[in-house]
Amino acid sequence: MQILSKAVVAASLLALGGTAIALPAQAETREETAARYGVRTSVLDISLSPSGNKIAFIAPGPQHSEVLNVIDLSGDASVKTIAGNTEIKADMTQCEWATESRLVCKVWAMSQNERGLLLPFDRMFAVNDDGSEFRTLTERRSLSALGYRQDGGDIVALDVAEKDGHILMTREYVKEFSTGTRTANEKEGLGVDLVDVVDGSRHPLERPDAEATRYIADQTGRVRIKVRSLVDGGGILKGDQTYVYRTKDSDAWKRLEDITIDGETVNGFTAVAVDSDRDVAFGFVTRDGFDALAEVTLDGSAKGRMLLARDDVDVDRLIRIGRQRRVVGASYATEKREVEYFDKELKALAGSLSQALPETPLINIVGASADENRLLIVASSDTQPGTSYLFDKKTKSLEPLLAIRDYLVDRTMGAMTSIAYPASDGTSIPGYLTLPPGKEAVGLPAIVLPHGGPSARDEWGFDWIVQFFVARGYAVLQPNYRGSSGYGEAWYGRNGFKAWDVAIGDVNDAGRWLVSQGIADPERLAIAGWSYGGYAALQSQVLDPELFKAVVAIAPVTDLKYLREDARGYTNSRVVSRFIGEGPHIDAGSPLRHAEKFSAPVALFHGTLDLNVDVRHSRAMARELRKAGKQVSYSEYEDLQHNLSDSKVRTEMLLEIDAFLTKALGG
């Protein structure tokens, strides 16, 4: 097999229309640095064929486009582009091998109805690995449909027993109106079809259920669990889920309830996978205030046992490999993410890989051949964006394939260090500090960078925006403030909106700690964030206008009332309203309503098709700050969504942020 060298990878990406940035012989300009970090990930998605001889990967093309590429590792190992997407309102997000020569892919897109309501939707298609025989797999919308089909289908199973070339795929049924005909469809909800990936023909396997949101199949391709999200008479989600399952010898659905784990009754079980050989479902439960992994029998007894639990952090991920998505372990994040393998062979292999790749300890198995003899692995760290490898169990060979971020290969990055600092009430707040390499941690320009969510957390690993700031000379502190997920129920508390004062207090205390330790120059201390992180950056001014000397907010929430109103046109409106809550915190916790308190200059950035946070949040914030006579700049990006996944736009944004901070902090 030919190993793909960095030169080959770079040449291949250049052929796709990417912007070449040669490694500089001298210090690069800020424009070059912004372009290097602003370009999207070189490998957006990657998949290994059943034989293990081919890989398919989605890469970014110019600006917002994506291209689907195939590499035959048993041949000349050249990159062949077989499909692409140039629609700015859509993203090609996923491609998997249905057979050795046929790929099934998903495109996720955004539209807008006549009332201006954003409507996300996705579509599935199949294509041969040479680009021929393109076929849409999503059922076409009938002209008589009474609604819009947003759900284009999800893969429930790639391999179906005795059905080569077929997959299980969900299908959204939409009612149709009828005038003088009996053929109109009266069904609605989510079902499952057996789909031929070659000719696109389909056979219904699971009839539609109006409350079904997900189906879980076992490794043979038999649907064993249905997840139902309960709704009221108006179709609005209540926020509760139920699970029904099938025993091995019956097709009848049975409610999964009265579950006991190690002899104790549990109130909640979130099923995520099924093992038919052992006849169990894997899922998450809460134990002593922390998420834990358990298994429950599907024989009718609903008895289970705990598989992995901790008393300091949540166990939050199931590790699965192969075409049957075999469960092999679970993971959790303390200072770094750790994986515990249940499979003895993989546990030993993980240890060997860690020794072979000591500089990239974050090792993920992202694909496997049908016999699992060949594994597709991505290894990364805080200072290395990652490399994909092919591991062959028989030959014990580990061969590099593609750099995950080609334009950052061999760059010197800032190391991310786990730290803890005291909040004003004495609580120890965990976080990560990244310093510019080669600089003493004294009197630096610094940025506090709270994460989004707020039901999320930062983890040890590569972060492109952190490393851009570090490359420009800033120290960066990422606080996992109270209201973050991953640390159990007590830490999560009432969430970062209802208890915004606690969360934002922790964020501000991160800045004070940087100054107290002598790391940050108090006159060159800034705050930046995306989504909730942008909200936190703005709201920090409401609590302490003098602490930060510059504020950067990307796609920020600015008004909690807006956030509730924005959800009214969607089925999750009650869930969102419950999450935000009612009371005086709505006014006190909305930076839009306190523009007069701001002291630091503000830079705002937002896309116009942002489903997570409507663009009106930034538009109104900019307007109110200007009315209050405050310094504010606002950049808006037409037709882009929450993540601003456009290389040109991200590069321009980084340049604007850099110039803004340089001016505001006097750098």
Secondary structure by P-SEA (a helix, b strand, c coil): cccccaaaaaaaaaaacccccccccccccaaaaaaaaaccccccbbbbcccccbbbbbbbccccbbbbbbbcccccbbbbbcccccccccccccccccccccccccccccccccccbbbbbcccccccccccccccccbbbbcccccccccccccccccccccccbbbbbbbbbbbbbcccccccccccccccccccccbbbbbccccccccccccccccccccbbbbbbbccccccccbbbbbbbcccccbbbbbcccccccccccccccccccccccccccccccccbbbbbccccccccbbbbccccccccccbbbbbcccccccccccccccbbbbbccaaaaaaaaaaaaacccccccccccccccccbbbbbbccccccbbbbbbbccccbbbbccccccccccbbbbbbbbbcccccccbbbbbbbbcccccccccccccccccccccccccccccaaaaaaaaabbbbbbbbccccccccccccccccccaaaaaaaaaaaaaaaaaaacccccccbbbbbccaaaaaaaaccccccccccbbbbccccccaaaaaaaaccccaaaaaaaaacccccccccccccccccccbbbbbbbbcccccccaaaaaaaaaaaaaacccbbbbbbcccccccccaaaaaaaaaaaaaaaaaaacc
